[in-house]
């Protein structure tokens, strides 16, 4: 599910979430997985690398914009025998929980307060995992007309 929203640091997320709201029934659920923007900003490192196995490693170069809202990353996957096997670029908007909650409310979804934070070193090899070190797993529910969460059994 990694990085459900925020690609290219544009305003498409509202369109995506509006469409999710449209297709969900009242009480329907959407699960979002995004970087924890606050923690990414706090622990930002410009460069890192990670060994995937004995022959494969990932080099990462990152830049954060002046407003600290958008992270641009280049990720090169290298094989010691074959050389560079993948070279990719991407950008990700760095939502804080309050920003994501506000965006969800804007389209009629309610972020439940049981958000999971996957924080810290999740690598078995104790190496950098890029934005995967700081995740927010957010459960949002389509609310009813009264703009309040739906209680189980409500129609």
C-alpha positions as CSV (number, residue, x, y, z in Angstrom):
1,X,0.0,0.0,0.0
2,X,3.0,2.3,0.4
3,X,2.4,5.9,-0.4
4,X,-1.3,6.1,-1.1
5,X,-1.3,9.8,-1.6
6,X,1.1,12.7,-2.3
7,X,2.8,11.8,-5.5
8,X,4.3,14.6,-7.5
9,X,3.4,17.1,-4.7
10,X,0.3,18.3,-6.5
11,X,-3.3,18.8,-5.6
12,X,-4.6,15.6,-7.2
13,X,-5.1,14.1,-3.7
14,X,-8.3,16.0,-3.2
15,X,-9.6,14.6,-6.5
16,X,-8.6,11.1,-5.5
17,X,-10.2,11.3,-2.1
18,X,-13.3,12.9,-3.5
19,X,-13.7,10.0,-5.9
20,X,-13.1,7.6,-2.9
21,X,-15.9,9.4,-1.1
22,X,-18.2,9.2,-4.1
23,X,-17.9,5.4,-4.5
24,X,-18.0,4.5,-0.7
25,X,-21.2,3.8,1.0
26,X,-22.0,5.7,4.2
27,X,-19.8,4.1,6.8
28,X,-17.4,2.8,4.1
29,X,-13.7,2.7,5.0
30,X,-10.6,3.7,3.1
31,X,-7.1,2.8,4.4
32,X,-4.2,5.2,3.6
33,X,-0.5,4.6,4.0
34,X,1.6,7.8,3.7
35,X,5.0,9.0,5.1
36,X,4.7,10.7,8.5
37,X,5.7,14.1,7.1
38,X,6.5,15.5,10.5
39,X,8.9,12.7,11.3
40,X,10.4,12.7,7.8
41,X,11.1,16.5,8.2
42,X,12.6,15.9,11.6
43,X,14.9,13.1,10.6
44,X,15.7,14.2,7.0
45,X,19.0,12.9,5.6
46,X,20.2,14.0,2.2
47,X,21.9,10.7,1.3
48,X,21.7,7.1,2.3
49,X,22.1,3.6,1.1
50,X,20.8,0.2,2.0
51,X,22.0,-3.3,1.2
52,X,19.0,-5.5,0.1
53,X,21.0,-8.7,-0.1
54,X,24.6,-9.8,-0.6
55,X,24.7,-8.3,-4.2
56,X,22.0,-5.6,-4.3
57,X,22.0,-2.2,-2.7
58,X,20.0,1.0,-3.0
59,X,21.5,4.5,-3.1
60,X,19.1,7.4,-2.2
61,X,19.5,11.1,-2.8
62,X,16.9,13.4,-1.3
63,X,16.0,17.1,-1.4
64,X,13.3,18.8,0.6
65,X,11.7,22.1,-0.6
66,X,12.1,25.4,1.3
67,X,8.6,25.0,2.8
68,X,9.5,21.4,3.9
69,X,6.3,20.1,2.4
70,X,7.7,18.1,-0.5
71,X,10.4,15.5,-0.7
72,X,12.1,14.7,-4.0
73,X,14.0,11.5,-4.1
74,X,16.3,9.7,-6.6
75,X,16.6,6.0,-5.9
76,X,19.2,3.8,-7.7
77,X,19.1,0.1,-7.3
78,X,22.5,-1.5,-8.1
79,X,23.6,-5.0,-8.5
80,X,27.3,-5.6,-7.8
81,X,27.5,-7.9,-10.9
82,X,25.1,-6.0,-13.3
83,X,25.5,-2.4,-12.3
84,X,22.5,-0.1,-12.0
85,X,19.3,-2.1,-12.6
86,X,16.8,0.7,-11.8
87,X,17.1,4.5,-11.5
88,X,13.9,6.2,-10.5
89,X,12.9,9.7,-9.4
90,X,9.8,10.6,-7.5
91,X,8.3,13.4,-5.3
92,X,6.1,12.9,-2.3
93,X,4.0,15.5,-0.4
94,X,4.8,15.3,3.4
95,X,1.5,15.3,5.2
96,X,1.3,15.7,8.9
97,X,-1.6,13.9,10.6
98,X,-3.5,17.1,11.1
99,X,-3.0,18.1,7.4
100,X,-4.2,14.7,6.2
101,X,-7.2,14.8,8.6
102,X,-8.2,18.2,7.3
103,X,-7.9,17.1,3.7
104,X,-10.1,14.1,4.5
105,X,-12.7,16.3,6.2
106,X,-12.7,18.6,3.2
107,X,-14.1,15.7,1.1
108,X,-16.5,14.2,3.7
109,X,-14.2,11.5,5.2
110,X,-13.4,11.2,8.9
111,X,-9.9,10.0,10.0
112,X,-10.4,7.7,13.0
113,X,-8.2,8.4,15.9
114,X,-6.7,4.9,15.9
115,X,-4.1,5.9,13.4
116,X,-1.1,3.6,13.5
117,X,2.4,5.1,13.3
118,X,5.1,2.8,12.1
119,X,8.1,4.7,13.3
120,X,11.8,3.8,13.7
121,X,14.1,1.3,12.2
122,X,12.0,-1.4,10.5
123,X,15.0,-2.8,8.6
124,X,16.2,-6.2,9.7
125,X,19.6,-5.1,8.6
126,X,19.5,-1.8,10.6
127,X,19.8,0.3,7.5
128,X,17.9,3.3,6.0
129,X,14.6,2.5,4.3
130,X,13.9,6.0,3.0
131,X,10.4,7.1,3.7
132,X,9.4,3.6,4.9
133,X,11.0,4.3,8.3
134,X,8.2,6.8,9.2
135,X,4.7,5.7,8.1
136,X,1.1,6.8,9.0
137,X,-1.6,4.1,8.5
138,X,-4.9,6.1,8.5
139,X,-8.3,4.6,8.6
140,X,-10.9,7.0,7.2
141,X,-14.7,6.6,7.2
142,X,-17.3,8.1,5.0
143,X,-19.4,10.2,7.3
144,X,-23.1,10.9,7.2
145,X,-25.1,14.0,6.5
146,X,-24.5,15.3,10.1
147,X,-20.7,15.4,9.5
148,X,-20.1,12.9,12.3
149,X,-18.6,9.4,12.3
150,X,-21.0,6.6,11.6
151,X,-21.8,4.3,14.5
152,X,-21.9,0.5,13.7
153,X,-25.4,-0.4,12.7
154,X,-26.4,3.1,11.4
155,X,-28.0,3.2,8.0
